[in-house]
Amino acid sequence: MDASEPTLRAAPMPSDCNANGDIFGGWVLSQMDIAGGTAASRFMRSRCVTRAIEAMTFEQPIRVGDVVSLYTRITRVGRTSVTVHIDTFVQRKFGTETVKVTDGDFVFVAIDEQGHPTTFEAREGL
């Protein structure tokens, strides 16, 4: 994947807000999980599931109208798993300012059709 292009881009809606008017942390987490899963599946060339979130830090709020861009990179490769680092940035509504709002490390495991972990060697074409 091209590191200069986001793996995922999304725009939160008013229904994604908490009582303070900021976007729910859970919404952000789900977008990060989608982006990380996409990167892991492309890299592993397999169906992948989330195993763990090793770290995640919220630095700034996300607001309705912000455009959220999620950038991914594979940071560790195991026998059946990969760790994906995800940086989340927003472009503020009506502005050109880009702000980093969160980042995290997510672990994904490659699985076969029966849902069992699978290794690189076990998959055809690798």
One Martini backbone bead per residue (centre of mass of N, CA, C, O) as a GRO file, in nm:
protein
  126
    1MET     BB    1   0.099   0.034   0.017
    2ASP     BB    2   0.047   0.370   0.014
    3ALA     BB    3   0.158   0.586   0.262
    4SER     BB    4   0.025   0.860   0.136
    5GLU     BB    5  -0.233   0.692   0.161
    6PRO     BB    6  -0.516   0.616   0.285
    7THR     BB    7  -0.691   0.337   0.389
    8LEU     BB    8  -0.901   0.543   0.528
    9ARG     BB    9  -1.211   0.731   0.486
   10ALA     BB   10  -1.410   0.956   0.702
   11ALA     BB   11  -1.746   1.080   0.814
   12PRO     BB   12  -1.889   1.196   1.072
   13MET     BB   13  -2.190   1.194   1.250
   14PRO     BB   14  -2.419   1.297   1.477
   15SER     BB   15  -2.472   0.991   1.574
   16ASP     BB   16  -2.145   0.981   1.675
   17CYS     BB   17  -2.212   1.130   1.936
   18ASN     BB   18  -2.181   1.257   2.233
   19ALA     BB   19  -2.288   1.464   2.492
   20ASN     BB   20  -2.042   1.679   2.404
   21GLY     BB   21  -2.009   1.657   2.067
   22ASP     BB   22  -1.830   1.426   2.032
   23ILE     BB   23  -1.675   1.164   1.917
   24PHE     BB   24  -1.680   0.852   1.969
   25GLY     BB   25  -1.441   0.630   2.056
   26GLY     BB   26  -1.579   0.380   1.922
   27TRP     BB   27  -1.582   0.490   1.636
   28VAL     BB   28  -1.280   0.519   1.604
   29LEU     BB   29  -1.208   0.227   1.666
   30SER     BB   30  -1.365   0.103   1.426
   31GLN     BB   31  -1.203   0.247   1.203
   32MET     BB   32  -0.930   0.126   1.285
   33ASP     BB   33  -1.013  -0.171   1.249
   34ILE     BB   34  -1.074  -0.154   0.950
   35ALA     BB   35  -0.799  -0.053   0.853
   36GLY     BB   36  -0.627  -0.279   0.981
   37GLY     BB   37  -0.773  -0.519   0.842
   38THR     BB   38  -0.706  -0.436   0.558
   39ALA     BB   39  -0.397  -0.442   0.583
   40ALA     BB   40  -0.369  -0.734   0.685
   41SER     BB   41  -0.513  -0.882   0.449
   42ARG     BB   42  -0.325  -0.782   0.228
   43PHE     BB   43  -0.062  -0.888   0.348
   44MET     BB   44  -0.166  -1.198   0.412
   45ARG     BB   45  -0.379  -1.303   0.213
   46SER     BB   46  -0.625  -1.293   0.431
   47ARG     BB   47  -0.819  -1.359   0.668
   48CYS     BB   48  -0.890  -1.134   0.946
   49VAL     BB   49  -0.847  -1.086   1.301
   50THR     BB   50  -0.888  -0.950   1.601
   51ARG     BB   51  -0.680  -0.978   1.894
   52ALA     BB   52  -0.549  -0.678   1.957
   53ILE     BB   53  -0.489  -0.390   2.167
   54GLU     BB   54  -0.197  -0.248   2.270
   55ALA     BB   55  -0.248   0.061   2.172
   56MET     BB   56  -0.408   0.383   2.271
   57THR     BB   57  -0.434   0.737   2.175
   58PHE     BB   58  -0.590   1.030   2.277
   59GLU     BB   59  -0.535   1.377   2.167
   60GLN     BB   60  -0.803   1.453   2.002
   61PRO     BB   61  -1.085   1.560   1.887
   62ILE     BB   62  -1.380   1.473   1.714
   63ARG     BB   63  -1.588   1.623   1.465
   64VAL     BB   64  -1.832   1.727   1.305
   65GLY     BB   65  -1.695   1.755   0.967
   66ASP     BB   66  -1.467   1.589   0.982
   67VAL     BB   67  -1.190   1.441   0.820
   68VAL     BB   68  -1.099   1.104   0.825
   69SER     BB   69  -0.761   0.967   0.841
   70LEU     BB   70  -0.612   0.640   0.780
   71TYR     BB   71  -0.292   0.511   0.866
   72THR     BB   72  -0.084   0.233   0.764
   73ARG     BB   73   0.147  -0.010   0.928
   74ILE     BB   74   0.368  -0.260   0.934
   75THR     BB   75   0.559  -0.371   1.237
   76ARG     BB   76   0.475  -0.687   1.264
   77VAL     BB   77   0.577  -1.036   1.210
   78GLY     BB   78   0.437  -1.343   1.229
   79ARG     BB   79   0.320  -1.653   1.177
   80THR     BB   80  -0.014  -1.543   1.212
   81SER     BB   81   0.071  -1.236   1.258
   82VAL     BB   82  -0.004  -0.878   1.282
   83THR     BB   83   0.114  -0.548   1.320
   84VAL     BB   84  -0.074  -0.239   1.330
   85HIS     BB   85  -0.020   0.087   1.259
   86ILE     BB   86  -0.231   0.373   1.356
   87ASP     BB   87  -0.303   0.681   1.200
   88THR     BB   88  -0.503   0.967   1.303
   89PHE     BB   89  -0.661   1.211   1.101
   90VAL     BB   90  -0.772   1.555   1.063
   91GLN     BB   91  -0.989   1.764   0.884
   92ARG     BB   92  -1.115   2.045   0.942
   93LYS     BB   93  -1.382   2.215   0.927
   94PHE     BB   94  -1.337   2.455   0.683
   95GLY     BB   95  -1.034   2.353   0.654
   96THR     BB   96  -0.664   2.279   0.638
   97GLU     BB   97  -0.624   2.151   0.898
   98THR     BB   98  -0.403   1.901   1.031
   99VAL     BB   99  -0.478   1.643   1.282
  100LYS     BB  100  -0.372   1.451   1.531
  101VAL     BB  101  -0.581   1.217   1.731
  102THR     BB  102  -0.460   0.917   1.683
  103ASP     BB  103  -0.320   0.599   1.801
  104GLY     BB  104  -0.222   0.248   1.714
  105ASP     BB  105  -0.197  -0.107   1.811
  106PHE     BB  106  -0.277  -0.386   1.605
  107VAL     BB  107  -0.381  -0.727   1.618
  108PHE     BB  108  -0.364  -0.982   1.363
  109VAL     BB  109  -0.525  -1.285   1.245
  110ALA     BB  110  -0.492  -1.546   1.043
  111ILE     BB  111  -0.754  -1.724   0.866
  112ASP     BB  112  -0.951  -1.972   0.786
  113GLU     BB  113  -1.255  -2.108   0.696
  114GLN     BB  114  -1.276  -2.224   1.013
  115GLY     BB  115  -1.111  -2.005   1.206
  116HIS     BB  116  -0.812  -2.077   1.188
  117PRO     BB  117  -0.504  -2.041   1.220
  118THR     BB  118  -0.264  -1.915   0.975
  119THR     BB  119   0.002  -1.949   0.770
  120PHE     BB  120   0.193  -1.867   0.516
  121GLU     BB  121   0.257  -2.167   0.426
  122ALA     BB  122  -0.060  -2.258   0.412
  123ARG     BB  123  -0.084  -2.073   0.173
  124GLU     BB  124  -0.151  -2.016  -0.131
  125GLY     BB  125   0.108  -1.857  -0.324
  126LEU     BB  126   0.365  -1.837  -0.093
   0.00000   0.00000   0.00000
